[in-house]
Amino acid sequence: MLKKIQHEIRYVKSYARERSKSKKRSSKWDDVRDAFVALHPTCAACGSNKRIQVHHILPFFMYPELELENSNLIVLCMDVEECHLNIGHGGSYRCYNPMVIEQAKEYLESKDPGKRKLIIETCKKLREDDDHVSSGVSSSSSSSNSSIEVSKNPP
């Protein structure tokens, strides 16, 4: 019961967070978002069609010029799996996961709960927080032995 209440609280916070951004968004955002959801009606990570949200792969606040680019969007949910929070942001909305596409696909293909838990933990290790992003500091993950450099130039 407590987990369900905590989930509902995180969902409401996520919804409120998305609504607060609407003042900063392009007037075309609602149409782009709706068209993207029509093309991709399920969560890219778990396959749910409930509580889906469009996530920017490269953060909107850093790359506002990519706000309306379909190539910078992925559908994630805030259903039971909380994929938007866990995979898109590595467990913290102050962060983002630069490997979100690959990890969402891996999560979707895995049906093993233990493997899925490991993927979530990897997302948390790979996330980039706003402090590192704004200062341009690069970080690395020991779990993947890869270096992720954050720059103002999108890939």
C-alpha positions as CSV (number, residue, x, y, z in Angstrom):
1,M,0.0,0.0,0.0
2,L,2.8,2.4,0.9
3,K,4.6,1.7,-2.4
4,K,1.3,2.5,-4.3
5,I,0.9,5.8,-2.5
6,Q,4.6,6.7,-3.1
7,H,4.1,5.9,-6.8
8,E,1.0,8.1,-7.0
9,I,2.9,11.0,-5.4
10,R,5.8,10.6,-7.9
11,Y,3.2,10.5,-10.7
12,V,1.5,13.7,-9.5
13,K,4.9,15.5,-9.1
14,S,5.9,14.3,-12.6
15,Y,2.6,15.6,-14.1
16,A,2.9,19.0,-12.3
17,R,6.5,19.3,-13.5
18,E,5.4,18.7,-17.1
19,R,2.6,21.3,-16.8
20,S,4.9,23.9,-15.3
21,K,7.1,23.7,-18.4
22,S,4.3,24.5,-20.7
23,K,4.8,28.3,-20.2
24,K,8.4,27.9,-21.6
25,R,7.5,25.6,-24.5
26,S,6.9,26.4,-28.1
27,S,3.3,27.0,-29.1
28,K,3.8,24.0,-31.4
29,W,4.8,21.6,-28.6
30,D,1.3,20.2,-27.9
31,D,0.8,19.3,-31.6
32,V,4.3,17.8,-31.9
33,R,3.8,15.8,-28.7
34,D,0.4,14.5,-29.7
35,A,1.6,13.5,-33.2
36,F,4.6,11.7,-31.7
37,V,2.4,9.8,-29.2
38,A,0.1,8.8,-32.1
39,L,3.1,7.3,-33.9
40,H,4.5,5.8,-30.7
41,P,1.5,5.0,-28.4
42,T,3.4,2.8,-25.9
43,C,6.3,3.3,-23.5
44,A,9.6,2.5,-25.3
45,A,10.9,0.8,-22.1
46,C,8.0,-1.3,-20.7
47,G,5.4,-1.3,-23.4
48,S,2.7,0.3,-21.3
49,N,0.1,2.6,-22.9
50,K,-0.9,4.2,-19.6
51,R,0.4,7.5,-18.2
52,I,2.8,7.9,-21.1
53,Q,4.9,11.1,-21.5
54,V,7.2,12.4,-24.2
55,H,10.7,12.6,-22.9
56,H,13.5,14.7,-24.5
57,I,16.6,12.6,-25.0
58,L,18.8,15.7,-24.8
59,P,17.3,17.9,-22.1
60,F,14.9,20.7,-23.3
61,F,16.5,23.3,-20.9
62,M,20.0,22.7,-22.5
63,Y,18.9,22.3,-26.1
64,P,15.7,24.3,-26.6
65,E,16.3,24.2,-30.4
66,L,15.7,20.4,-30.3
67,E,12.3,20.7,-28.5
68,L,10.3,19.9,-31.6
69,E,12.7,17.4,-33.3
70,N,11.3,13.9,-33.4
71,S,14.8,12.5,-33.3
72,N,15.2,13.9,-29.8
73,L,12.0,12.4,-28.4
74,I,11.1,9.1,-26.8
75,V,7.9,7.9,-25.2
76,L,8.3,6.8,-21.6
77,C,5.6,6.2,-18.9
78,M,4.9,7.0,-15.4
79,D,2.9,3.8,-15.0
80,V,3.9,1.1,-12.5
81,E,7.4,0.8,-13.8
82,E,8.0,4.6,-13.7
83,C,10.2,4.4,-16.8
84,H,10.2,8.2,-17.3
85,L,11.8,8.8,-13.9
86,N,13.9,5.6,-13.7
87,I,15.2,5.2,-17.3
88,G,14.8,8.7,-18.7
89,H,16.3,10.5,-15.7
90,G,18.1,7.7,-13.8
91,G,15.9,8.1,-10.8
92,S,16.1,11.9,-10.4
93,Y,14.4,14.6,-12.4
94,R,17.5,16.8,-11.7
95,C,19.4,14.4,-14.0
96,Y,19.1,12.8,-17.4
97,N,20.3,9.5,-18.9
98,P,22.4,10.0,-22.1
99,M,21.9,6.3,-22.9
100,V,18.1,6.3,-22.6
101,I,17.3,4.9,-26.1
102,E,19.6,1.9,-25.7
103,Q,18.5,1.2,-22.1
104,A,14.8,1.5,-22.9
105,K,15.2,-1.0,-25.7
106,E,17.2,-3.4,-23.4
107,Y,14.6,-3.0,-20.7
108,L,11.7,-3.7,-23.1
109,E,13.4,-6.9,-24.4
110,S,14.2,-8.3,-20.9
111,K,11.4,-10.0,-19.1
112,D,13.7,-11.1,-16.2
113,P,12.9,-8.9,-13.1
114,G,16.5,-9.2,-11.9
115,K,17.9,-8.1,-15.2
116,R,15.4,-5.2,-15.3
117,K,16.5,-4.1,-11.8
118,L,20.1,-4.2,-13.0
119,I,19.2,-2.0,-16.0
120,I,17.6,0.6,-13.6
121,E,20.7,0.6,-11.5
122,T,22.9,1.1,-14.6
123,C,20.7,4.1,-15.6
124,K,21.3,5.6,-12.1
125,K,25.0,5.3,-12.5
126,L,25.0,6.8,-16.0
127,R,22.9,9.8,-15.3
128,E,24.2,13.3,-15.7
129,D,23.1,15.8,-13.1
130,D,22.4,19.4,-13.8
131,D,25.5,20.6,-11.9
132,H,27.8,18.5,-14.2
133,V,25.8,19.5,-17.3
134,S,25.9,23.2,-16.6
135,S,29.6,23.2,-15.7
136,G,30.5,20.9,-18.7
137,V,32.3,18.4,-16.5
138,S,32.5,14.9,-18.0
139,S,31.8,11.8,-16.0
140,S,32.4,8.1,-16.5
141,S,30.6,5.0,-15.4
142,S,32.6,2.1,-14.1
143,S,29.8,-0.3,-15.0
144,S,30.1,0.3,-18.7
145,N,33.7,1.4,-18.9
146,S,32.6,4.3,-21.1
147,S,33.1,8.0,-20.8
148,I,30.2,10.3,-21.3
149,E,31.2,13.8,-22.1
150,V,28.5,16.5,-21.7
151,S,28.9,19.4,-24.1
152,K,26.7,22.1,-25.6
153,N,27.0,20.4,-29.0
154,P,24.3,17.8,-29.5
155,P,25.4,14.5,-31.1
